[in-house]
Amino acid sequence: LRPLALAAILAGCAQPVPDAWQARAAARESSLAAALPMPDAASHATHYFSWDDSRRARTVQAKLYLPAQSSGPVPLVVFSHGIGGSREGYTYLGKYWAANGCASLHLQHAGSDRNLWAGNPLTLVSRLQDAAHESEAKDRALDLSFALDRLLASDLAAGIDATRIAAAGHSYGANTTLLAAGAQL
């Protein structure tokens, strides 16, 4: 749709579209999580982080799922969300990986996170274009590297096997992992 046609459609909505999109995304994740056997809360520990990257004037938030019990350092999966997501997304993966012996660090990328959905629906297209801009793609890859460095310098580093780290992501998050691994824009 052209921006003016989209604006006319959005203006006629009784409930803002972003809230409806968020609700549908949450419902999809809930139904998928319900279909998978979920580990109980005792199988993992959860830690929240909010790190400031002063060099880039950017805050990087993350959520870490750790196996509750392990006999030594565990592998780590660093997970990057898609456009409009957050560190709270894909909890079923974080819990599952932790229950099966892998730590899981879920990032939240400021500039392309769930905050995109807030605000005037008429400016949504502009916010999405900004989130998909090359500079944001680079920042997301830098977020991944920065968060990993911070985690491995923290008190929790002894529980992470720094020789067994994988990166994963959904949609724009997959793009982020490819860029972090050396892909070119």
MODELLER restraints for C-alpha pairs under 7 A, 6 or more apart:
rsr = mdl.restraints
at = mdl.atoms
rsr.add(forms.Gaussian(group=physical.xy_distance, feature=features.Distance(at['CA:7:A'], at['CA:122:A']), mean=5.47, stdev=0.5))
rsr.add(forms.Gaussian(group=physical.xy_distance, feature=features.Distance(at['CA:10:A'], at['CA:17:A']), mean=6.83, stdev=0.5))
rsr.add(forms.Gaussian(group=physical.xy_distance, feature=features.Distance(at['CA:10:A'], at['CA:121:A']), mean=6.60, stdev=0.5))
rsr.add(forms.Gaussian(group=physical.xy_distance, feature=features.Distance(at['CA:16:A'], at['CA:121:A']), mean=6.64, stdev=0.5))
rsr.add(forms.Gaussian(group=physical.xy_distance, feature=features.Distance(at['CA:17:A'], at['CA:121:A']), mean=6.98, stdev=0.5))
rsr.add(forms.Gaussian(group=physical.xy_distance, feature=features.Distance(at['CA:18:A'], at['CA:117:A']), mean=4.93, stdev=0.5))
rsr.add(forms.Gaussian(group=physical.xy_distance, feature=features.Distance(at['CA:18:A'], at['CA:118:A']), mean=6.93, stdev=0.5))
rsr.add(forms.Gaussian(group=physical.xy_distance, feature=features.Distance(at['CA:33:A'], at['CA:92:A']), mean=5.73, stdev=0.5))
rsr.add(forms.Gaussian(group=physical.xy_distance, feature=features.Distance(at['CA:38:A'], at['CA:92:A']), mean=7.00, stdev=0.5))
rsr.add(forms.Gaussian(group=physical.xy_distance, feature=features.Distance(at['CA:38:A'], at['CA:96:A']), mean=6.66, stdev=0.5))
rsr.add(forms.Gaussian(group=physical.xy_distance, feature=features.Distance(at['CA:39:A'], at['CA:95:A']), mean=6.64, stdev=0.5))
rsr.add(forms.Gaussian(group=physical.xy_distance, feature=features.Distance(at['CA:39:A'], at['CA:96:A']), mean=6.36, stdev=0.5))
rsr.add(forms.Gaussian(group=physical.xy_distance, feature=features.Distance(at['CA:39:A'], at['CA:99:A']), mean=6.25, stdev=0.5))
rsr.add(forms.Gaussian(group=physical.xy_distance, feature=features.Distance(at['CA:42:A'], at['CA:68:A']), mean=6.74, stdev=0.5))
rsr.add(forms.Gaussian(group=physical.xy_distance, feature=features.Distance(at['CA:43:A'], at['CA:67:A']), mean=6.21, stdev=0.5))
rsr.add(forms.Gaussian(group=physical.xy_distance, feature=features.Distance(at['CA:43:A'], at['CA:68:A']), mean=5.19, stdev=0.5))
rsr.add(forms.Gaussian(group=physical.xy_distance, feature=features.Distance(at['CA:43:A'], at['CA:99:A']), mean=5.11, stdev=0.5))
rsr.add(forms.Gaussian(group=physical.xy_distance, feature=features.Distance(at['CA:44:A'], at['CA:65:A']), mean=6.34, stdev=0.5))
rsr.add(forms.Gaussian(group=physical.xy_distance, feature=features.Distance(at['CA:44:A'], at['CA:66:A']), mean=5.40, stdev=0.5))
rsr.add(forms.Gaussian(group=physical.xy_distance, feature=features.Distance(at['CA:44:A'], at['CA:67:A']), mean=4.53, stdev=0.5))
rsr.add(forms.Gaussian(group=physical.xy_distance, feature=features.Distance(at['CA:44:A'], at['CA:68:A']), mean=4.32, stdev=0.5))
rsr.add(forms.Gaussian(group=physical.xy_distance, feature=features.Distance(at['CA:44:A'], at['CA:95:A']), mean=6.65, stdev=0.5))
rsr.add(forms.Gaussian(group=physical.xy_distance, feature=features.Distance(at['CA:44:A'], at['CA:98:A']), mean=5.73, stdev=0.5))
rsr.add(forms.Gaussian(group=physical.xy_distance, feature=features.Distance(at['CA:44:A'], at['CA:99:A']), mean=6.01, stdev=0.5))
rsr.add(forms.Gaussian(group=physical.xy_distance, feature=features.Distance(at['CA:45:A'], at['CA:65:A']), mean=5.75, stdev=0.5))
rsr.add(forms.Gaussian(group=physical.xy_distance, feature=features.Distance(at['CA:45:A'], at['CA:66:A']), mean=5.16, stdev=0.5))
rsr.add(forms.Gaussian(group=physical.xy_distance, feature=features.Distance(at['CA:45:A'], at['CA:67:A']), mean=6.39, stdev=0.5))
rsr.add(forms.Gaussian(group=physical.xy_distance, feature=features.Distance(at['CA:45:A'], at['CA:68:A']), mean=5.62, stdev=0.5))
rsr.add(forms.Gaussian(group=physical.xy_distance, feature=features.Distance(at['CA:46:A'], at['CA:63:A']), mean=6.93, stdev=0.5))
rsr.add(forms.Gaussian(group=physical.xy_distance, feature=features.Distance(at['CA:46:A'], at['CA:64:A']), mean=5.55, stdev=0.5))
rsr.add(forms.Gaussian(group=physical.xy_distance, feature=features.Distance(at['CA:46:A'], at['CA:65:A']), mean=4.74, stdev=0.5))
rsr.add(forms.Gaussian(group=physical.xy_distance, feature=features.Distance(at['CA:46:A'], at['CA:66:A']), mean=6.37, stdev=0.5))
rsr.add(forms.Gaussian(group=physical.xy_distance, feature=features.Distance(at['CA:47:A'], at['CA:63:A']), mean=5.71, stdev=0.5))
rsr.add(forms.Gaussian(group=physical.xy_distance, feature=features.Distance(at['CA:47:A'], at['CA:64:A']), mean=5.01, stdev=0.5))
rsr.add(forms.Gaussian(group=physical.xy_distance, feature=features.Distance(at['CA:47:A'], at['CA:65:A']), mean=6.66, stdev=0.5))
rsr.add(forms.Gaussian(group=physical.xy_distance, feature=features.Distance(at['CA:48:A'], at['CA:62:A']), mean=5.95, stdev=0.5))
rsr.add(forms.Gaussian(group=physical.xy_distance, feature=features.Distance(at['CA:48:A'], at['CA:63:A']), mean=4.59, stdev=0.5))
rsr.add(forms.Gaussian(group=physical.xy_distance, feature=features.Distance(at['CA:48:A'], at['CA:64:A']), mean=6.36, stdev=0.5))
rsr.add(forms.Gaussian(group=physical.xy_distance, feature=features.Distance(at['CA:49:A'], at['CA:61:A']), mean=5.50, stdev=0.5))
rsr.add(forms.Gaussian(group=physical.xy_distance, feature=features.Distance(at['CA:49:A'], at['CA:62:A']), mean=5.07, stdev=0.5))
rsr.add(forms.Gaussian(group=physical.xy_distance, feature=features.Distance(at['CA:49:A'], at['CA:63:A']), mean=6.20, stdev=0.5))
rsr.add(forms.Gaussian(group=physical.xy_distance, feature=features.Distance(at['CA:50:A'], at['CA:59:A']), mean=6.61, stdev=0.5))
rsr.add(forms.Gaussian(group=physical.xy_distance, feature=features.Distance(at['CA:50:A'], at['CA:60:A']), mean=5.75, stdev=0.5))
rsr.add(forms.Gaussian(group=physical.xy_distance, feature=features.Distance(at['CA:50:A'], at['CA:61:A']), mean=4.30, stdev=0.5))
rsr.add(forms.Gaussian(group=physical.xy_distance, feature=features.Distance(at['CA:50:A'], at['CA:62:A']), mean=6.45, stdev=0.5))
rsr.add(forms.Gaussian(group=physical.xy_distance, feature=features.Distance(at['CA:51:A'], at['CA:59:A']), mean=5.65, stdev=0.5))
rsr.add(forms.Gaussian(group=physical.xy_distance, feature=features.Distance(at['CA:51:A'], at['CA:60:A']), mean=5.15, stdev=0.5))
rsr.add(forms.Gaussian(group=physical.xy_distance, feature=features.Distance(at['CA:51:A'], at['CA:61:A']), mean=6.16, stdev=0.5))
rsr.add(forms.Gaussian(group=physical.xy_distance, feature=features.Distance(at['CA:52:A'], at['CA:58:A']), mean=6.04, stdev=0.5))
rsr.add(forms.Gaussian(group=physical.xy_distance, feature=features.Distance(at['CA:52:A'], at['CA:59:A']), mean=4.47, stdev=0.5))
rsr.add(forms.Gaussian(group=physical.xy_distance, feature=features.Distance(at['CA:52:A'], at['CA:60:A']), mean=6.25, stdev=0.5))
rsr.add(forms.Gaussian(group=physical.xy_distance, feature=features.Distance(at['CA:53:A'], at['CA:59:A']), mean=5.91, stdev=0.5))
rsr.add(forms.Gaussian(group=physical.xy_distance, feature=features.Distance(at['CA:60:A'], at['CA:108:A']), mean=6.47, stdev=0.5))
rsr.add(forms.Gaussian(group=physical.xy_distance, feature=features.Distance(at['CA:60:A'], at['CA:109:A']), mean=6.54, stdev=0.5))
rsr.add(forms.Gaussian(group=physical.xy_distance, feature=features.Distance(at['CA:60:A'], at['CA:143:A']), mean=6.40, stdev=0.5))
rsr.add(forms.Gaussian(group=physical.xy_distance, feature=features.Distance(at['CA:60:A'], at['CA:147:A']), mean=7.00, stdev=0.5))
rsr.add(forms.Gaussian(group=physical.xy_distance, feature=features.Distance(at['CA:61:A'], at['CA:107:A']), mean=6.03, stdev=0.5))
rsr.add(forms.Gaussian(group=physical.xy_distance, feature=features.Distance(at['CA:61:A'], at['CA:108:A']), mean=5.24, stdev=0.5))
rsr.add(forms.Gaussian(group=physical.xy_distance, feature=features.Distance(at['CA:62:A'], at['CA:87:A']), mean=5.76, stdev=0.5))
rsr.add(forms.Gaussian(group=physical.xy_distance, feature=features.Distance(at['CA:62:A'], at['CA:105:A']), mean=6.54, stdev=0.5))
rsr.add(forms.Gaussian(group=physical.xy_distance, feature=features.Distance(at['CA:62:A'], at['CA:106:A']), mean=5.40, stdev=0.5))
rsr.add(forms.Gaussian(group=physical.xy_distance, feature=features.Distance(at['CA:62:A'], at['CA:107:A']), mean=4.38, stdev=0.5))
rsr.add(forms.Gaussian(group=physical.xy_distance, feature=features.Distance(at['CA:62:A'], at['CA:108:A']), mean=5.83, stdev=0.5))
rsr.add(forms.Gaussian(group=physical.xy_distance, feature=features.Distance(at['CA:63:A'], at['CA:87:A']), mean=5.88, stdev=0.5))
rsr.add(forms.Gaussian(group=physical.xy_distance, feature=features.Distance(at['CA:63:A'], at['CA:105:A']), mean=5.70, stdev=0.5))
rsr.add(forms.Gaussian(group=physical.xy_distance, feature=features.Distance(at['CA:63:A'], at['CA:106:A']), mean=5.11, stdev=0.5))
rsr.add(forms.Gaussian(group=physical.xy_distance, feature=features.Distance(at['CA:63:A'], at['CA:107:A']), mean=6.60, stdev=0.5))
rsr.add(forms.Gaussian(group=physical.xy_distance, feature=features.Distance(at['CA:64:A'], at['CA:104:A']), mean=5.60, stdev=0.5))
rsr.add(forms.Gaussian(group=physical.xy_distance, feature=features.Distance(at['CA:64:A'], at['CA:105:A']), mean=4.39, stdev=0.5))
rsr.add(forms.Gaussian(group=physical.xy_distance, feature=features.Distance(at['CA:64:A'], at['CA:106:A']), mean=6.27, stdev=0.5))
rsr.add(forms.Gaussian(group=physical.xy_distance, feature=features.Distance(at['CA:65:A'], at['CA:94:A']), mean=5.74, stdev=0.5))
rsr.add(forms.Gaussian(group=physical.xy_distance, feature=features.Distance(at['CA:65:A'], at['CA:95:A']), mean=6.50, stdev=0.5))
rsr.add(forms.Gaussian(group=physical.xy_distance, feature=features.Distance(at['CA:65:A'], at['CA:98:A']), mean=5.86, stdev=0.5))
rsr.add(forms.Gaussian(group=physical.xy_distance, feature=features.Distance(at['CA:65:A'], at['CA:103:A']), mean=5.50, stdev=0.5))
rsr.add(forms.Gaussian(group=physical.xy_distance, feature=features.Distance(at['CA:65:A'], at['CA:104:A']), mean=5.04, stdev=0.5))
rsr.add(forms.Gaussian(group=physical.xy_distance, feature=features.Distance(at['CA:65:A'], at['CA:105:A']), mean=6.42, stdev=0.5))
rsr.add(forms.Gaussian(group=physical.xy_distance, feature=features.Distance(at['CA:66:A'], at['CA:98:A']), mean=5.25, stdev=0.5))
rsr.add(forms.Gaussian(group=physical.xy_distance, feature=features.Distance(at['CA:66:A'], at['CA:102:A']), mean=7.00, stdev=0.5))
rsr.add(forms.Gaussian(group=physical.xy_distance, feature=features.Distance(at['CA:66:A'], at['CA:103:A']), mean=4.58, stdev=0.5))
rsr.add(forms.Gaussian(group=physical.xy_distance, feature=features.Distance(at['CA:66:A'], at['CA:104:A']), mean=6.68, stdev=0.5))
rsr.add(forms.Gaussian(group=physical.xy_distance, feature=features.Distance(at['CA:67:A'], at['CA:98:A']), mean=4.41, stdev=0.5))
rsr.add(forms.Gaussian(group=physical.xy_distance, feature=features.Distance(at['CA:67:A'], at['CA:99:A']), mean=5.67, stdev=0.5))
rsr.add(forms.Gaussian(group=physical.xy_distance, feature=features.Distance(at['CA:67:A'], at['CA:101:A']), mean=5.59, stdev=0.5))
rsr.add(forms.Gaussian(group=physical.xy_distance, feature=features.Distance(at['CA:67:A'], at['CA:102:A']), mean=6.53, stdev=0.5))
rsr.add(forms.Gaussian(group=physical.xy_distance, feature=features.Distance(at['CA:67:A'], at['CA:103:A']), mean=6.27, stdev=0.5))
rsr.add(forms.Gaussian(group=physical.xy_distance, feature=features.Distance(at['CA:72:A'], at['CA:159:A']), mean=6.54, stdev=0.5))
rsr.add(forms.Gaussian(group=physical.xy_distance, feature=features.Distance(at['CA:73:A'], at['CA:158:A']), mean=6.46, stdev=0.5))
rsr.add(forms.Gaussian(group=physical.xy_distance, feature=features.Distance(at['CA:73:A'], at['CA:159:A']), mean=4.29, stdev=0.5))
rsr.add(forms.Gaussian(group=physical.xy_distance, feature=features.Distance(at['CA:73:A'], at['CA:160:A']), mean=4.66, stdev=0.5))
rsr.add(forms.Gaussian(group=physical.xy_distance, feature=features.Distance(at['CA:73:A'], at['CA:161:A']), mean=4.79, stdev=0.5))
rsr.add(forms.Gaussian(group=physical.xy_distance, feature=features.Distance(at['CA:74:A'], at['CA:101:A']), mean=6.42, stdev=0.5))
rsr.add(forms.Gaussian(group=physical.xy_distance, feature=features.Distance(at['CA:74:A'], at['CA:102:A']), mean=5.60, stdev=0.5))
rsr.add(forms.Gaussian(group=physical.xy_distance, feature=features.Distance(at['CA:74:A'], at['CA:103:A']), mean=6.43, stdev=0.5))
rsr.add(forms.Gaussian(group=physical.xy_distance, feature=features.Distance(at['CA:74:A'], at['CA:159:A']), mean=6.19, stdev=0.5))
rsr.add(forms.Gaussian(group=physical.xy_distance, feature=features.Distance(at['CA:74:A'], at['CA:160:A']), mean=4.99, stdev=0.5))
rsr.add(forms.Gaussian(group=physical.xy_distance, feature=features.Distance(at['CA:74:A'], at['CA:161:A']), mean=5.10, stdev=0.5))
rsr.add(forms.Gaussian(group=physical.xy_distance, feature=features.Distance(at['CA:75:A'], at['CA:102:A']), mean=5.05, stdev=0.5))
rsr.add(forms.Gaussian(group=physical.xy_distance, feature=features.Distance(at['CA:75:A'], at['CA:103:A']), mean=6.09, stdev=0.5))
rsr.add(forms.Gaussian(group=physical.xy_distance, feature=features.Distance(at['CA:75:A'], at['CA:160:A']), mean=6.12, stdev=0.5))
rsr.add(forms.Gaussian(group=physical.xy_distance, feature=features.Distance(at['CA:75:A'], at['CA:161:A']), mean=5.22, stdev=0.5))
rsr.add(forms.Gaussian(group=physical.xy_distance, feature=features.Distance(at['CA:75:A'], at['CA:164:A']), mean=4.92, stdev=0.5))
rsr.add(forms.Gaussian(group=physical.xy_distance, feature=features.Distance(at['CA:75:A'], at['CA:165:A']), mean=5.82, stdev=0.5))
rsr.add(forms.Gaussian(group=physical.xy_distance, feature=features.Distance(at['CA:76:A'], at['CA:102:A']), mean=5.61, stdev=0.5))
rsr.add(forms.Gaussian(group=physical.xy_distance, feature=features.Distance(at['CA:76:A'], at['CA:103:A']), mean=4.60, stdev=0.5))
rsr.add(forms.Gaussian(group=physical.xy_distance, feature=features.Distance(at['CA:76:A'], at['CA:104:A']), mean=5.53, stdev=0.5))
rsr.add(forms.Gaussian(group=physical.xy_distance, feature=features.Distance(at['CA:76:A'], at['CA:160:A']), mean=6.56, stdev=0.5))
rsr.add(forms.Gaussian(group=physical.xy_distance, feature=features.Distance(at['CA:76:A'], at['CA:164:A']), mean=6.48, stdev=0.5))
rsr.add(forms.Gaussian(group=physical.xy_distance, feature=features.Distance(at['CA:76:A'], at['CA:165:A']), mean=4.80, stdev=0.5))
rsr.add(forms.Gaussian(group=physical.xy_distance, feature=features.Distance(at['CA:76:A'], at['CA:166:A']), mean=6.29, stdev=0.5))
rsr.add(forms.Gaussian(group=physical.xy_distance, feature=features.Distance(at['CA:77:A'], at['CA:103:A']), mean=6.25, stdev=0.5))
rsr.add(forms.Gaussian(group=physical.xy_distance, feature=features.Distance(at['CA:77:A'], at['CA:104:A']), mean=4.71, stdev=0.5))
rsr.add(forms.Gaussian(group=physical.xy_distance, feature=features.Distance(at['CA:77:A'], at['CA:105:A']), mean=6.22, stdev=0.5))
rsr.add(forms.Gaussian(group=physical.xy_distance, feature=features.Distance(at['CA:77:A'], at['CA:165:A']), mean=5.87, stdev=0.5))
rsr.add(forms.Gaussian(group=physical.xy_distance, feature=features.Distance(at['CA:77:A'], at['CA:166:A']), mean=4.80, stdev=0.5))
rsr.add(forms.Gaussian(group=physical.xy_distance, feature=features.Distance(at['CA:77:A'], at['CA:167:A']), mean=5.48, stdev=0.5))
rsr.add(forms.Gaussian(group=physical.xy_distance, feature=features.Distance(at['CA:77:A'], at['CA:168:A']), mean=6.81, stdev=0.5))
rsr.add(forms.Gaussian(group=physical.xy_distance, feature=features.Distance(at['CA:78:A'], at['CA:104:A']), mean=5.85, stdev=0.5))
rsr.add(forms.Gaussian(group=physical.xy_distance, feature=features.Distance(at['CA:78:A'], at['CA:105:A']), mean=4.73, stdev=0.5))
rsr.add(forms.Gaussian(group=physical.xy_distance, feature=features.Distance(at['CA:78:A'], at['CA:106:A']), mean=6.08, stdev=0.5))
rsr.add(forms.Gaussian(group=physical.xy_distance, feature=features.Distance(at['CA:78:A'], at['CA:166:A']), mean=6.25, stdev=0.5))
rsr.add(forms.Gaussian(group=physical.xy_distance, feature=features.Distance(at['CA:78:A'], at['CA:167:A']), mean=4.68, stdev=0.5))
rsr.add(forms.Gaussian(group=physical.xy_distance, feature=features.Distance(at['CA:78:A'], at['CA:168:A']), mean=6.15, stdev=0.5))
rsr.add(forms.Gaussian(group=physical.xy_distance, feature=features.Distance(at['CA:79:A'], at['CA:105:A']), mean=5.94, stdev=0.5))
rsr.add(forms.Gaussian(group=physical.xy_distance, feature=features.Distance(at['CA:79:A'], at['CA:106:A']), mean=4.73, stdev=0.5))
rsr.add(forms.Gaussian(group=physical.xy_distance, feature=features.Distance(at['CA:79:A'], at['CA:107:A']), mean=6.24, stdev=0.5))
rsr.add(forms.Gaussian(group=physical.xy_distance, feature=features.Distance(at['CA:79:A'], at['CA:167:A']), mean=5.96, stdev=0.5))
rsr.add(forms.Gaussian(group=physical.xy_distance, feature=features.Distance(at['CA:79:A'], at['CA:168:A']), mean=4.88, stdev=0.5))
rsr.add(forms.Gaussian(group=physical.xy_distance, feature=features.Distance(at['CA:79:A'], at['CA:169:A']), mean=5.15, stdev=0.5))
rsr.add(forms.Gaussian(group=physical.xy_distance, feature=features.Distance(at['CA:80:A'], at['CA:106:A']), mean=6.20, stdev=0.5))
rsr.add(forms.Gaussian(group=physical.xy_distance, feature=features.Distance(at['CA:80:A'], at['CA:107:A']), mean=5.50, stdev=0.5))
rsr.add(forms.Gaussian(group=physical.xy_distance, feature=features.Distance(at['CA:80:A'], at['CA:168:A']), mean=6.39, stdev=0.5))
rsr.add(forms.Gaussian(group=physical.xy_distance, feature=features.Distance(at['CA:80:A'], at['CA:169:A']), mean=4.48, stdev=0.5))
rsr.add(forms.Gaussian(group=physical.xy_distance, feature=features.Distance(at['CA:80:A'], at['CA:170:A']), mean=6.71, stdev=0.5))
rsr.add(forms.Gaussian(group=physical.xy_distance, feature=features.Distance(at['CA:80:A'], at['CA:173:A']), mean=4.42, stdev=0.5))
rsr.add(forms.Gaussian(group=physical.xy_distance, feature=features.Distance(at['CA:80:A'], at['CA:176:A']), mean=6.97, stdev=0.5))
rsr.add(forms.Gaussian(group=physical.xy_distance, feature=features.Distance(at['CA:81:A'], at['CA:108:A']), mean=6.98, stdev=0.5))
rsr.add(forms.Gaussian(group=physical.xy_distance, feature=features.Distance(at['CA:81:A'], at['CA:169:A']), mean=5.78, stdev=0.5))
rsr.add(forms.Gaussian(group=physical.xy_distance, feature=features.Distance(at['CA:81:A'], at['CA:170:A']), mean=5.60, stdev=0.5))
rsr.add(forms.Gaussian(group=physical.xy_distance, feature=features.Distance(at['CA:81:A'], at['CA:172:A']), mean=6.91, stdev=0.5))
rsr.add(forms.Gaussian(group=physical.xy_distance, feature=features.Distance(at['CA:81:A'], at['CA:173:A']), mean=4.73, stdev=0.5))
rsr.add(forms.Gaussian(group=physical.xy_distance, feature=features.Distance(at['CA:82:A'], at['CA:170:A']), mean=5.31, stdev=0.5))
rsr.add(forms.Gaussian(group=physical.xy_distance, feature=features.Distance(at['CA:82:A'], at['CA:171:A']), mean=5.04, stdev=0.5))
rsr.add(forms.Gaussian(group=physical.xy_distance, feature=features.Distance(at['CA:82:A'], at['CA:172:A']), mean=4.41, stdev=0.5))
rsr.add(forms.Gaussian(group=physical.xy_distance, feature=features.Distance(at['CA:82:A'], at['CA:173:A']), mean=4.73, stdev=0.5))
rsr.add(forms.Gaussian(group=physical.xy_distance, feature=features.Distance(at['CA:83:A'], at['CA:112:A']), mean=5.30, stdev=0.5))
rsr.add(forms.Gaussian(group=physical.xy_distance, feature=features.Distance(at['CA:83:A'], at['CA:113:A']), mean=5.98, stdev=0.5))
rsr.add(forms.Gaussian(group=physical.xy_distance, feature=features.Distance(at['CA:83:A'], at['CA:172:A']), mean=5.90, stdev=0.5))
rsr.add(forms.Gaussian(group=physical.xy_distance, feature=features.Distance(at['CA:84:A'], at['CA:112:A']), mean=5.75, stdev=0.5))
rsr.add(forms.Gaussian(group=physical.xy_distance, feature=features.Distance(at['CA:84:A'], at['CA:113:A']), mean=4.33, stdev=0.5))
rsr.add(forms.Gaussian(group=physical.xy_distance, feature=features.Distance(at['CA:84:A'], at['CA:114:A']), mean=4.14, stdev=0.5))
rsr.add(forms.Gaussian(group=physical.xy_distance, feature=features.Distance(at['CA:84:A'], at['CA:115:A']), mean=6.92, stdev=0.5))
rsr.add(forms.Gaussian(group=physical.xy_distance, feature=features.Distance(at['CA:84:A'], at['CA:116:A']), mean=5.86, stdev=0.5))
rsr.add(forms.Gaussian(group=physical.xy_distance, feature=features.Distance(at['CA:84:A'], at['CA:117:A']), mean=6.87, stdev=0.5))
rsr.add(forms.Gaussian(group=physical.xy_distance, feature=features.Distance(at['CA:85:A'], at['CA:113:A']), mean=4.92, stdev=0.5))
rsr.add(forms.Gaussian(group=physical.xy_distance, feature=features.Distance(at['CA:85:A'], at['CA:114:A']), mean=4.85, stdev=0.5))
rsr.add(forms.Gaussian(group=physical.xy_distance, feature=features.Distance(at['CA:86:A'], at['CA:108:A']), mean=4.79, stdev=0.5))
rsr.add(forms.Gaussian(group=physical.xy_distance, feature=features.Distance(at['CA:86:A'], at['CA:113:A']), mean=5.54, stdev=0.5))
rsr.add(forms.Gaussian(group=physical.xy_distance, feature=features.Distance(at['CA:86:A'], at['CA:114:A']), mean=5.78, stdev=0.5))
rsr.add(forms.Gaussian(group=physical.xy_distance, feature=features.Distance(at['CA:87:A'], at['CA:106:A']), mean=5.11, stdev=0.5))
rsr.add(forms.Gaussian(group=physical.xy_distance, feature=features.Distance(at['CA:87:A'], at['CA:107:A']), mean=5.10, stdev=0.5))
rsr.add(forms.Gaussian(group=physical.xy_distance, feature=features.Distance(at['CA:87:A'], at['CA:108:A']), mean=4.73, stdev=0.5))
rsr.add(forms.Gaussian(group=physical.xy_distance, feature=features.Distance(at['CA:94:A'], at['CA:104:A']), mean=5.40, stdev=0.5))
rsr.add(forms.Gaussian(group=physical.xy_distance, feature=features.Distance(at['CA:97:A'], at['CA:103:A']), mean=6.58, stdev=0.5))
rsr.add(forms.Gaussian(group=physical.xy_distance, feature=features.Distance(at['CA:97:A'], at['CA:104:A']), mean=6.69, stdev=0.5))
rsr.add(forms.Gaussian(group=physical.xy_distance, feature=features.Distance(at['CA:98:A'], at['CA:104:A']), mean=6.66, stdev=0.5))
rsr.add(forms.Gaussian(group=physical.xy_distance, feature=features.Distance(at['CA:109:A'], at['CA:140:A']), mean=6.06, stdev=0.5))
rsr.add(forms.Gaussian(group=physical.xy_distance, feature=features.Distance(at['CA:111:A'], at['CA:131:A']), mean=5.85, stdev=0.5))
rsr.add(forms.Gaussian(group=physical.xy_distance, feature=features.Distance(at['CA:111:A'], at['CA:136:A']), mean=6.94, stdev=0.5))
rsr.add(forms.Gaussian(group=physical.xy_distance, feature=features.Distance(at['CA:112:A'], at['CA:131:A']), mean=4.73, stdev=0.5))
rsr.add(forms.Gaussian(group=physical.xy_distance, feature=features.Distance(at['CA:116:A'], at['CA:127:A']), mean=6.26, stdev=0.5))
rsr.add(forms.Gaussian(group=physical.xy_distance, feature=features.Distance(at['CA:137:A'], at['CA:176:A']), mean=6.59, stdev=0.5))
rsr.add(forms.Gaussian(group=physical.xy_distance, feature=features.Distance(at['CA:140:A'], at['CA:176:A']), mean=6.02, stdev=0.5))
rsr.add(forms.Gaussian(group=physical.xy_distance, feature=features.Distance(at['CA:141:A'], at['CA:176:A']), mean=5.22, stdev=0.5))
rsr.add(forms.Gaussian(group=physical.xy_distance, feature=features.Distance(at['CA:141:A'], at['CA:177:A']), mean=6.78, stdev=0.5))
rsr.add(forms.Gaussian(group=physical.xy_distance, feature=features.Distance(at['CA:141:A'], at['CA:179:A']), mean=5.98, stdev=0.5))
rsr.add(forms.Gaussian(group=physical.xy_distance, feature=features.Distance(at['CA:141:A'], at['CA:180:A']), mean=4.93, stdev=0.5))
rsr.add(forms.Gaussian(group=physical.xy_distance, feature=features.Distance(at['CA:151:A'], at['CA:157:A']), mean=6.27, stdev=0.5))
rsr.add(forms.Gaussian(group=physical.xy_distance, feature=features.Distance(at['CA:167:A'], at['CA:177:A']), mean=5.89, stdev=0.5))
rsr.add(forms.Gaussian(group=physical.xy_distance, feature=features.Distance(at['CA:168:A'], at['CA:174:A']), mean=6.21, stdev=0.5))
rsr.add(forms.Gaussian(group=physical.xy_distance, feature=features.Distance(at['CA:168:A'], at['CA:177:A']), mean=6.18, stdev=0.5))
rsr.add(forms.Gaussian(group=physical.xy_distance, feature=features.Distance(at['CA:169:A'], at['CA:177:A']), mean=6.56, stdev=0.5))
